[in-house]
Amino acid sequence: MRRMFLTIILLTLLVTACAPEPPAFALPVANPPTSPPPTPIPSTATSAPTLWIAPSAPDELRAAAQAAGFVSAPEREAANLRLEPASAVDPVISSWVYALVAAFPTVRDGVAFDELQAAWNGNGQALTMTESTYSAMQTLFGGEAGAGVVRIISARDVEYALWAQRESWGIVPFESISPKMKVLEVDGQAPTRKEFNASAYPLKVGFTLSGGEIALPASNRDPDKMATVVMTGVTALVRATAYKMELNGNIYPARDIRDLLLEADIAHISNEIPFAVGCPYPNPDQRRLIFCSDPKYIELLEYVGTDVVELTGNHFQDWGKEATLHTIDMYNERGWPYFGGGANLADAQKPAILERGGMSFAFIGCNPVGPDFAWAREDGWPGAAPCGDYQWIVDEIARLKAQGHIVLATFQYFEYYSAEARPWQQADFRRLAEAGAVTINGSQAHYPQVMEFYGDSFIHYGLGNIFFDQMGYDNPSNGVRTTKTRYGFITRYVFYDGRLASIELLTTMLEDFAKPRSMTLEEREAFLDEYFKASDW
């Protein structure tokens, strides 16, 4: 019996171990819920539109398109959206402007489009450009370039290549121009000019987008982001220049070059002479170098559209404190900011701040020459800003740059009647470049001087005369008479989107002791060739 009892217990345990475990609890449900369907996983092959960008798209346009976040398609036929050059019937959503460029020390100023077409076909200059630009130009010129015509290089090497091979030209998108490149006119148009007519300019490529919409820039050239500044040399409305104004009217000296100054967003005038009530009638043969100008002559500065006045001149105090302060009052009445001189030392050392094209420009200058009575002082004596040991102007340039201003510095330096810059002159000008000035110009020169690129800055050691009577000069050091005092530079700086983008050298020739004119083509070519060589270019 005992064995039978144990056997029954073992069989019961075996049956219980094989049965499924019952739920912990169970409630009757009339309509039990069904399981939700699984969430579908999107297919990457069909969920997002794909974008194909033609090889001809410039880097900036390509980056804007890619920023939209579309999946990149390796082939045109596989893409939903296509960014490519527009045909004659396609809507142009982005018009890209290109520039024909050469090394900066190039004498020639422009070409006809037919000549550029001939070069593309192999009958002219070698051409340098990036691969994307070459692809874009094929749509413009109707096919591939002639054998060996185009040299394809990276964007960062174009500038170097142009300087290494001076006879070549380059084609770059407008946003890629730089000060060391000379922008050449094509059919009389250049995209660095304020009066640029895009519709008449041949070097542009339209791009179209098919299959969808992307926010893209309408162009790579926005006039609202551009500002031009023209810097001029010596203005001294005295002696024969003033006499000619008395005979022919106050605006006589500027009749032939007015448009060059009016075209600029900022026209700079370095007026070395004070306006004085009771200033004597001008004497063309005056030998005494103490000068004043009749207040009515300010009409000339109004006529040329003066925007900012430099007061670093050696003669600013020639007629005494009263005339100097009267001159400053005349500028203030016209709303003309001034720099490089003032009613006292602090006023003379302050910069002139002007805003154009969404950029802020700071003009600052000093005079290391004197004489002592010409310098402004802390005790309220007006005059030019003395350079001193240069530390104040170096510190001020650095401060202005740190605040986001574009700094343009000037000097009323020592006079030299030859083109070369002296070693000490180079040292002084370069220290302002090292402090952060983008351009440094010598306003003192009656005889034009050379120029150089120094780091990221452009230095022009002497611009020459603009409104002054020097038809010639007898150099006492060697007894040689020079007429180079008739020659002058007006330097046009083109700023775009916060940076110096281009430099253009305008050239003038003085006539009739008073009236500069634009040089003839032959005069200009000879002048530029001489000065580029003198600049060791």
Buried (B, 14 or more C-beta within 10 A) or exposed (E): EEEEEEEEEEEEEEEEEEEEEEEEEEEEEEEEEEEEEEEEEEEEEEEEBBBBBBEBBBBBBBEBBBEBEBBEBEEEEEBBBBBBBBEEEBEBBBBBBBBBBBBBBBEEBBBEBEBBBBBBBEEBBBBBBBBBBBBBBBBBBEEBBBEEBBBEBEBEEBBEBBBEBEEBBBBBBBBBBBBBBBBBBBBEBBBBBEEBEEEEBBBBBBBBBBBEEBEBBEBBBBEEBBBBBBBBBBBBBBBBBBBBBBEBEBBBBBBBBBEBBEBBBBBBBBBBBBBBEEBEEBEEEBEEEEBBBBBEBBEBBEBBBBBBBBBBBBBBBBBBBEBBBBBBEBBEEEEBBBBBBBBBBEBBBBBBBBEBBEBBBBBBBBBBBBEEEBBBBEEEBBBBBBBEEBEBBBEBBBBBBEEEBBBBBBBBBBEBBBBBBBEEBBEBBBBBBEBBBBBBBBBBBBBBBBBBBBEEBBBBBBBBBBBBBBBEBEEEEEEEEBEBBBBBBBBBBBBBEEEBBBBBBBBBBBEBBBBBBBBEEEBBBEBBEBBBEBBEB
